[in-house]
Amino acid sequence: MAVTAAASSLQLATTSTRPYFSSSCRVVKLGASVIVANSVSWTKLASVSRMSSISPFRQHNFMSCSVKFNRISTKAMSDSSESKRVSGLPIDLKGKRAFIAGVADDNGYGWAIAKSLAAAGAEILVGTWVPALNIFETSLRRGKFDESRVLPDGSLMEITKIYPLDAVYDNPEDVPEDVKMNKRYAGSSNWTVQEVAESVKQDFGSIDILVHSLANGPEVSKPLLETSRKGYLAAVSASSYSYVSLLKHFLPIMNPGGSSISLTYIASERIIPGYGGGMSSAKAALESDTRVLAFEAGRKHKIRVNTISAGPLRSRAAKAIGFIDTMIEYSLANAPLQKELSADEVGNTAAFLASPLASAITGALIYVDNGLNAMGMGLDSPILKDLDIPRDKH
């Protein structure tokens, strides 16, 4: 993707929520000690990575001073100018290349992750399910996604290349004859996981970020006791082993220090009636695999592996389950934060996990669900009607 020098980077800017020091002199925290300096540039001191370039501290350079407390908070924002100074920690992915598997429209988490990575400066490649490829490319070409492509700096997200992908098949030998002859696959080639990884290597040489944003359970509407073996294994194959396969085939072309991210759901550890067909089992497998893959990919290739447990989103894929509106209403009524989850919030978390700011985070499950995972009971239960529970009146 051609990212201009003025392309924005997501930044953690300061507003007001957690304590920080403010005074006419400067305060620098080194380890457990706090140093107050009046003659050393704060810009230099603020960066731990540049501390070695600062001349040795001398006793007369330090002084005591009155310090007042203010409060700050962090929020994602964009800076449209390279020269414009914005306080905070930048999420800078310029020069990085990301492959996002599972983008087929503009309203799912995969699209939101692509946008956040692009806003931070990364080049975007996507893998789209073969039967959905023509519709996706046509919609993109005709500008139907232009409104959704707008980045924080006003530019449009560019997708450098779209690859046909069916992550259920590792290589051409795995593809059954009936799938090869299926008209929905006509005109597409090199779409198995192995072939896509080889194509990306041939086209670009390497990537830095791998995102798994795909899942499928053909019997998802069936209770687990009514799920067939075929349906159960299909759910695990498409929703969890596909991630193992993607990482296996892309690891050789991932640059050391890179990041791999998948998406999971709380049904992996809590009972969610209606989320059937083996999908809860597939998500549980995905989370277990995340920990093992973090060890193996970290030791062998210095790649970090994490998963995001995202709350309910009114995406086209989620609507196929049949009760997504109910899950969103439940979250609004019961989560600590009473607001509808935005896909961008998941996208921004992925950008953080892919950035150097998360350089020591791997094997982790990160909840982005307005805190619903922390609740042990449904606050909207009639049994709790007499309890004095804080509620959003707006």
C-alpha positions as CSV (number, residue, x, y, z in Angstrom):
1,M,0.0,0.0,0.0
2,A,1.3,3.5,-0.8
3,V,1.3,5.2,2.5
4,T,2.2,8.9,2.3
5,A,4.5,10.6,4.7
6,A,1.5,12.3,6.1
7,A,-0.3,9.1,6.8
8,S,-1.5,9.1,10.4
9,S,-0.3,7.0,13.2
10,L,-2.6,5.9,16.0
11,Q,-1.5,7.6,19.2
12,L,-2.2,7.4,22.8
13,A,-2.9,11.0,23.6
14,T,-3.4,12.6,27.0
15,T,-6.7,14.0,28.3
16,S,-7.6,13.4,31.9
17,T,-7.9,10.3,34.1
18,R,-4.8,9.0,35.8
19,P,-2.2,10.8,37.9
20,Y,0.9,12.5,36.4
21,F,3.3,15.1,37.6
22,S,3.3,18.7,36.4
23,S,5.5,21.6,37.5
24,S,8.0,24.1,36.2
25,C,10.7,21.5,36.5
26,R,10.7,18.1,35.0
27,V,10.2,14.7,36.8
28,V,11.8,11.5,35.4
29,K,11.0,8.1,36.8
30,L,13.9,5.6,36.5
31,G,13.1,2.2,38.0
32,A,11.9,2.8,41.6
33,S,13.5,6.3,41.9
34,V,12.1,9.6,40.8
35,I,14.5,12.3,39.6
36,V,13.7,15.9,39.2
37,A,15.7,17.8,36.6
38,N,15.8,21.5,35.6
39,S,18.4,21.6,32.9
40,V,17.9,18.4,30.8
41,S,15.5,18.3,27.9
42,W,12.3,16.5,28.8
43,T,12.0,15.3,25.2
44,K,15.3,13.3,25.7
45,L,14.4,12.1,29.2
46,A,11.0,10.9,28.1
47,S,12.4,8.2,25.9
48,V,13.9,5.3,27.9
49,S,15.5,4.0,24.7
50,R,17.5,7.3,24.4
51,M,18.7,7.6,28.0
52,S,22.2,6.4,27.1
53,S,22.7,9.4,24.8
54,I,22.2,11.8,27.7
55,S,25.3,13.2,29.4
56,P,25.9,11.8,32.9
57,F,23.7,13.4,35.5
58,R,25.5,15.7,37.9
59,Q,24.3,16.4,41.4
60,H,23.9,20.2,40.8
61,N,21.5,19.5,38.0
62,F,18.8,18.2,40.3
63,M,16.7,20.2,42.6
64,S,13.6,19.9,44.7
65,C,10.5,21.6,43.6
66,S,6.8,21.7,44.3
67,V,4.8,19.2,42.2
68,K,1.1,19.3,41.5
69,F,-1.0,16.3,40.4
70,N,-3.2,16.4,37.3
71,R,-5.1,13.6,35.7
72,I,-4.7,12.2,32.3
73,S,-6.2,9.3,30.2
74,T,-5.2,7.7,27.0
75,K,-7.2,7.6,23.8
76,A,-6.5,6.6,20.2
77,M,-6.1,9.5,17.8
78,S,-4.4,10.3,14.6
79,D,-1.7,12.8,13.6
80,S,-2.0,13.9,10.0
81,S,1.4,15.7,10.0
82,E,4.9,14.2,10.5
83,S,6.1,17.5,11.9
84,K,3.2,18.1,14.2
85,R,4.2,17.1,17.8
86,V,1.6,15.2,19.7
87,S,2.2,14.2,23.3
88,G,1.8,10.5,24.1
89,L,3.1,7.1,22.9
90,P,2.8,6.5,19.2
91,I,1.6,3.3,17.6
92,D,3.8,3.5,14.6
93,L,3.7,0.6,12.1
94,K,5.2,2.4,9.2
95,G,7.3,0.0,7.1
96,K,5.4,-3.0,8.4
97,R,3.2,-5.3,6.3
98,A,0.1,-7.1,7.5
99,F,-1.8,-10.0,6.1
100,I,-5.4,-10.2,7.4
101,A,-7.2,-13.5,6.7
102,G,-10.9,-13.3,6.6
103,V,-11.9,-9.9,5.2
104,A,-15.0,-10.2,3.0
105,D,-17.0,-7.0,3.7
106,D,-16.6,-3.7,5.5
107,N,-18.5,-4.2,8.7
108,G,-16.6,-7.0,10.5
109,Y,-13.7,-7.1,12.9
110,G,-11.3,-8.0,10.1
111,W,-12.0,-4.8,8.3
112,A,-11.7,-2.8,11.5
113,I,-8.4,-4.3,12.3
114,A,-7.2,-3.6,8.7
115,K,-8.2,0.0,9.1
116,S,-6.4,0.5,12.5
117,L,-3.3,-1.1,11.2
118,A,-3.4,1.1,8.1
119,A,-4.0,4.2,10.2
120,A,-0.8,3.3,12.1
121,G,1.1,3.1,8.8
122,A,1.1,-0.6,7.9
123,E,0.7,-1.9,4.4
124,I,-2.4,-4.0,4.1
125,L,-2.8,-7.4,2.3
126,V,-6.0,-9.4,2.8
127,G,-7.2,-12.9,2.2
128,T,-10.8,-13.3,1.2
129,W,-12.9,-16.4,1.1
130,V,-13.0,-17.6,-2.5
131,P,-16.8,-17.6,-3.0
132,A,-17.0,-14.0,-1.6
133,L,-14.0,-12.7,-3.6
134,N,-15.8,-11.3,-6.7
135,I,-18.4,-9.4,-4.7
136,F,-15.8,-8.0,-2.3
137,E,-13.5,-6.8,-5.1
138,T,-16.4,-5.4,-7.1
139,S,-17.8,-3.5,-4.1
140,L,-14.3,-2.1,-3.3
141,R,-13.7,-1.1,-7.0
142,R,-17.1,0.7,-7.3
143,G,-16.6,2.7,-4.2
144,K,-19.2,1.0,-2.0
145,F,-16.7,0.8,0.8
146,D,-15.3,4.3,0.4
147,E,-17.1,5.7,3.5
148,S,-15.9,2.8,5.5
149,R,-12.3,3.2,4.2
150,V,-11.9,6.7,5.7
151,L,-8.9,6.9,8.1
152,P,-8.6,9.4,11.0
153,D,-6.5,11.7,8.8
154,G,-9.2,11.8,6.1
155,S,-7.4,9.6,3.6
156,L,-8.8,6.3,2.4
157,M,-7.4,2.9,3.5
158,E,-5.6,1.3,0.6
159,I,-5.5,-2.5,0.2
160,T,-2.3,-3.4,-1.7
161,K,-3.5,-6.8,-2.8
162,I,-6.4,-9.2,-2.2
163,Y,-5.7,-12.9,-2.3
164,P,-8.4,-15.6,-2.7
165,L,-8.2,-17.9,0.4
166,D,-10.0,-20.9,1.8
167,A,-8.2,-21.7,5.0
168,V,-10.0,-25.0,5.4
169,Y,-7.5,-26.5,2.9
170,D,-3.7,-26.6,3.6
171,N,-2.6,-27.4,0.1
172,P,-4.0,-28.4,-3.4
173,E,-3.9,-32.1,-2.5
174,D,-6.4,-31.5,0.3
175,V,-9.1,-30.0,-2.0
176,P,-11.9,-32.5,-2.9
177,E,-12.9,-32.8,-6.5
178,D,-16.4,-31.4,-5.9
179,V,-14.9,-28.2,-4.5
180,K,-12.4,-27.9,-7.4
181,M,-15.4,-28.2,-9.8
182,N,-17.6,-25.9,-7.8
183,K,-18.6,-22.8,-9.9
184,R,-18.0,-20.5,-6.9
185,Y,-14.3,-21.4,-7.1
186,A,-14.1,-21.0,-10.9
187,G,-11.6,-18.4,-12.1
188,S,-9.6,-18.5,-8.8
189,S,-6.4,-20.4,-8.3
190,N,-3.6,-20.7,-5.6
191,W,-6.1,-20.2,-2.8
192,T,-5.1,-22.9,-0.3
193,V,-3.1,-21.8,2.8
194,Q,0.2,-23.0,1.5
195,E,-0.3,-21.4,-1.9
196,V,-1.3,-18.1,-0.5
197,A,1.7,-18.0,1.7
198,E,3.9,-18.8,-1.3
199,S,2.2,-16.1,-3.3
200,V,2.8,-13.5,-0.6
201,K,6.4,-14.5,-0.4
202,Q,6.8,-14.2,-4.2
203,D,5.0,-10.8,-4.3
204,F,6.4,-9.1,-1.2
205,G,9.1,-11.3,0.4
206,S,7.9,-11.0,4.0
207,I,5.3,-9.8,6.4
208,D,5.3,-8.5,9.9
209,I,1.7,-9.0,11.1
210,L,-0.6,-12.0,10.6
211,V,-4.3,-11.7,11.6
212,H,-6.7,-14.6,11.7
213,S,-10.3,-13.2,11.5
214,L,-12.3,-16.1,10.2
215,A,-14.6,-18.8,11.5
216,N,-17.3,-21.1,10.3
217,G,-19.6,-23.7,11.9
218,P,-22.1,-25.2,9.5
219,E,-24.2,-26.4,12.4
220,V,-23.8,-23.4,14.6
221,S,-27.6,-23.1,15.2
222,K,-27.8,-26.7,16.6
223,P,-27.3,-27.5,20.3
224,L,-24.1,-29.4,21.0
225,L,-26.0,-32.6,21.7
226,E,-27.6,-32.4,18.2
227,T,-24.4,-31.6,16.4
228,S,-23.0,-34.2,14.1
229,R,-19.4,-35.4,14.1
230,K,-19.0,-33.9,10.7
231,G,-20.4,-30.5,11.7
232,Y,-18.3,-30.5,14.9
233,L,-15.0,-31.3,13.1
234,A,-15.9,-28.8,10.4
235,A,-16.2,-26.0,13.0
236,V,-12.9,-26.9,14.6
237,S,-11.2,-27.2,11.2
238,A,-12.4,-23.8,9.9
239,S,-12.3,-21.9,13.1
240,S,-9.2,-23.1,15.0
241,Y,-7.0,-25.4,13.0
242,S,-7.0,-22.9,10.2
243,Y,-5.1,-20.6,12.5
244,V,-2.5,-23.3,13.2
245,S,-2.1,-23.8,9.5
246,L,-1.9,-20.1,8.7
247,L,0.8,-19.5,11.3
248,K,2.7,-22.7,10.2
249,H,2.9,-21.6,6.6
250,F,3.4,-17.8,7.2
251,L,6.0,-18.1,9.9
252,P,8.9,-18.7,7.5
253,I,8.2,-15.3,5.9
254,M,7.5,-13.3,9.1
255,N,10.1,-10.9,10.2
256,P,11.5,-11.5,13.8
257,G,9.7,-9.3,16.3
258,G,6.4,-9.7,14.3
259,S,3.0,-10.3,15.7
260,S,0.1,-12.7,15.1
261,I,-3.4,-12.1,16.3
262,S,-6.7,-14.1,16.3
263,L,-10.2,-13.4,17.4
264,T,-12.1,-15.5,19.9
265,Y,-15.4,-15.3,21.9
266,I,-16.3,-15.8,25.5
267,A,-18.4,-18.9,24.6
268,S,-15.1,-20.7,24.9
269,E,-15.3,-20.5,28.7
270,R,-18.9,-19.6,29.5
271,I,-22.2,-21.2,28.4
272,I,-23.8,-19.2,25.6
273,P,-27.0,-20.9,24.6
274,G,-27.5,-20.7,20.8
275,Y,-23.8,-20.7,20.0
276,G,-23.7,-24.3,19.1
277,G,-22.4,-26.7,16.4
278,G,-19.1,-27.1,18.1
279,M,-18.2,-23.4,17.8
280,S,-17.7,-23.0,21.6
281,S,-15.3,-26.0,21.4
282,A,-13.5,-24.5,18.4
283,K,-13.0,-21.2,20.3
284,A,-11.7,-23.0,23.3
285,A,-9.2,-24.9,21.1
286,L,-8.2,-21.6,19.5
287,E,-7.4,-20.1,22.9
288,S,-5.4,-23.2,24.0
289,D,-3.5,-23.2,20.7
290,T,-2.7,-19.5,21.2
291,R,-0.7,-20.3,24.3
292,V,1.2,-23.2,22.7
293,L,1.8,-21.3,19.5
294,A,3.1,-18.3,21.5
295,F,5.8,-20.7,23.0
296,E,6.7,-22.3,19.7
297,A,6.6,-19.3,17.5
298,G,8.3,-17.2,20.1
299,R,11.2,-19.6,20.7
300,K,11.7,-20.5,17.1
301,H,11.0,-17.2,15.3
302,K,10.6,-14.4,17.9
303,I,6.9,-13.9,16.9
304,R,4.3,-12.9,19.5
305,V,0.9,-14.7,19.4
306,N,-2.2,-13.3,21.1
307,T,-5.9,-13.5,20.8
308,I,-8.7,-10.9,21.3
309,S,-11.9,-12.0,23.0
310,A,-14.3,-9.6,21.3
311,G,-17.8,-8.8,22.4
312,P,-20.9,-9.1,20.2
313,L,-20.9,-7.1,17.0
314,R,-23.8,-6.6,14.5
315,S,-21.7,-7.9,11.5
316,R,-23.0,-9.9,8.6
317,A,-21.2,-13.0,9.8
318,A,-22.7,-12.7,13.4
319,K,-26.2,-12.3,12.0
320,A,-25.9,-15.8,10.6
321,I,-26.0,-17.1,14.2
322,G,-29.5,-15.7,14.5
323,F,-29.5,-14.0,17.9
324,I,-26.8,-11.3,17.7
325,D,-29.2,-8.5,18.5
326,T,-30.2,-10.3,21.7
327,M,-26.5,-10.7,22.7
328,I,-25.9,-6.9,22.1
329,E,-28.9,-6.0,24.2
330,Y,-27.8,-8.4,26.9
331,S,-24.3,-6.7,26.9
332,L,-25.8,-3.2,27.1
333,A,-27.9,-4.3,30.1
334,N,-25.2,-6.2,32.0
335,A,-21.7,-5.1,31.1
336,P,-19.8,-2.6,33.4
337,L,-19.6,-0.2,30.4
338,Q,-23.2,0.3,29.1
339,K,-22.5,1.1,25.5
340,E,-22.5,-0.8,22.2
341,L,-19.1,-2.2,21.3
342,S,-17.4,-0.6,18.3
343,A,-15.5,-2.6,15.8
344,D,-12.9,0.1,15.9
345,E,-12.2,-0.6,19.5
346,V,-11.2,-4.1,18.6
347,G,-9.2,-2.8,15.7
348,N,-7.3,-0.4,17.9
349,T,-6.5,-3.2,20.3
350,A,-5.1,-5.3,17.5
351,A,-2.9,-2.3,16.4
352,F,-1.6,-2.0,19.9
353,L,-0.8,-5.8,20.1
354,A,1.0,-5.6,16.7
355,S,3.1,-2.6,17.8
356,P,6.3,-2.4,19.8
357,L,4.3,-1.1,22.7
358,A,3.2,-4.7,23.3
359,S,6.7,-6.2,22.8
360,A,6.4,-8.3,25.9
361,I,2.9,-9.5,25.5
362,T,2.4,-13.0,24.0
363,G,0.3,-16.0,24.8
364,A,-2.4,-13.6,26.1
365,L,-6.2,-13.5,25.8
366,I,-7.3,-9.8,25.7
367,Y,-10.9,-9.1,26.4
368,V,-12.5,-6.2,24.4
369,D,-16.1,-6.5,25.4
370,N,-16.9,-3.6,27.7
371,G,-16.1,-5.8,30.6
372,L,-18.9,-8.3,30.2
373,N,-16.4,-11.2,30.8
374,A,-16.0,-10.0,34.4
375,M,-19.7,-10.3,35.4
376,G,-20.9,-13.3,37.4
377,M,-24.6,-12.6,37.1
378,G,-27.1,-11.0,34.8
379,L,-28.1,-7.6,36.2
380,D,-31.3,-7.6,34.2
381,S,-32.7,-10.5,36.1
382,P,-36.0,-9.8,37.8
383,I,-34.6,-11.3,41.0
384,L,-32.2,-8.3,41.3
385,K,-34.9,-5.7,40.7
386,D,-34.7,-4.5,44.4
387,L,-31.0,-4.1,44.5
388,D,-29.5,-0.6,44.2
389,I,-27.4,-1.3,41.0
390,P,-25.9,1.7,39.2
391,R,-27.4,2.0,35.7
392,D,-26.8,4.3,32.8
393,K,-29.7,6.8,32.7
394,H,-28.8,8.1,29.3
